[in-house]
Amino acid sequence: MVACVEKMFSVGSVCSGIEAASVAWNPLGFKFAWFSEIADFPSRLLAEKYPSTPNMGDMHGIPELIRSSEISTTDIICGGTPCQAFSLAGHKNGLNDPRGNLAMKFVDVVDANDEMRAMGGLPPSIVFWENVEGILTDKTNAFGNFIAALAGSNETHLRWPSAGVIKGKKRNIAWRVIDAKYFGVPQQRRRLYLLAGGKDFSPENVLFEETTSPEENYPTSPLSFIKDGHKFEIFREYTDCLYSAYGTKWNGNAAAYNGSLYVVQDERIRRLSPLECERLMGLPDNYTNLPGAKRTNRYQAIGNSWAVPVVRWIGARLQSYDTLTSVTQVDANPSPQPKNPLFTTMYSIVSPEAPEEIYISPTGCYGIVRRKNERKLRMNSRLEEVLLNISSAWSQDEIERRSRVQKRGRFSTPFLL
C-alpha cells in the first residue's frame, strides 16, 4: 500500500460537492490534484475557494482522462456518489435510479487510477467513499454490487451489517456507520464510511478501534440560554440530520415535530440559518456565502456535504496507519461512536445573525400544529406550546385567510386554536 508515515497524500475527488474533504484534509497536508463536479453552485464554490485545483466536470470522463495521462493518478480516490437513490427522500430506487449507478462508475475511476499506478510502479490507491446507511438495505443490492466490483468478489447478501470487512481478490475493504454527533458537531448524522486498498492494506485498522468501554450517552445541557445579548431556546441537545431540501421543506419531516431543526430567538421561532448549518457540518463560517448566493443553494450544498470532523478523523488515522493497533476482530454492529467521543452543544452553533426570511409566521406555526393533528403525530410538548403561543398573535380568521394562499392536502380541515 501507499506508505502512510509522514505521507503527503495526493487526492483525486469525485462528486466533489463543496469539498468537505479539502476542508478536512488540507490541514493534514493532503494535496488535491483534481476535482470532479457538475452542479452549478458547488462548481462555482470550487472555482472561488480552490482556483489552483482543476474541476474536471462529469465523472464519466475521468477514467479516460487518467488513462490518457491528462490528469495525474493519485494516492487516494475519494467520493460520495449521490445518496438520493438510497435514501427515503429519494424513494430508494437504488441501481434502478441513474444516480445509484454512479457508484459503479466510481469503481471505474478507481480501476483506471490503479491501472496507471501499476504501470508506473506505484502501489494501489486508497479508496474513501461515503454514503447514507440506507444503501446497506437497498432492494437492488447496490452495496453488494459496489463492493463486489471493488473487491473482485461475488458477495450476494441482500442486507448488510452496519460494519464489516471483506478480503477480496483485488482489494481489501472495510466499512462502518459512524454518527457525526460524537465528533464535535451536535448533529445526528449517521453515514456509511468505506475504505479500500490493495492486498497489503488493512482498512479495518483505520475505521475500527478495539475498546471495551461502554457507549457514552449524549450529555444534557441547557435548552435555554443567552448569547450575544439574545435569548435562545432549542428543543434538544443535538439536531436531526441536515438534508438537502431543508431550505424549502423545513416543516415536512420528523424534525418539524421533535423541534431539533428549529431555534427560538427572542420569542420568535425560525429555521437554522445557512451559517448555523455550516457549523453543524464542521465547515468554516460563511464557507458557502458566495456573492449573490441564494439561501436555497447554500442549504442544498451543505445538506449534501460531509461531516468534516469525521472525515478529518479518518484522514488523521490514515496518516498514522503504520502505528495503529491491528484490529483482530470486527463487530458487525459496532457503536457509531469513536473510542474517545467529543461532545459539543448548540450554544456554539446558534448565531443572532439570522435573516428575517427564515422566521416562521403565525400562519406557518399554525400550519405545523394543524398537520400534526391531521396526521395524529406526536410533537415535542414545548415546541407545540411555542407554536401555539406565536399563532395566537393573529386571529383565527386572519390565519385561515392567509393559509389559503397555499394549496392544502385533500384531507385538510380547519383547526381551531
Secondary structure by P-SEA (a helix, b strand, c coil): cccccccbbbbbbccccccaaaaacccccccccbbbbcccaaaaaaaaacccccccccccaaaaaaaacccccccbbbbbccccccccccccccccccccaaaaaaaaaaaaaaaaaaaacccbbbbbbbbcccccccccaaaaaaaaaaacccccccccccccccccccbbbbbbbbbccccccccbbbbbbbbbbccccccccccccccccccccccccccccccccbbbbbcccccccccccccccccccccccccccccccccccccccaaaaaaaacccccccccccccaaaaaaaaaaccaaaaaaaaaaaaaacccccccccccccccccccbbbbbcccccccccccccccccaaaaaaaaaaaaaacccccaaaaaaaaaaaacccaaaaaaaaaccccccccccccc
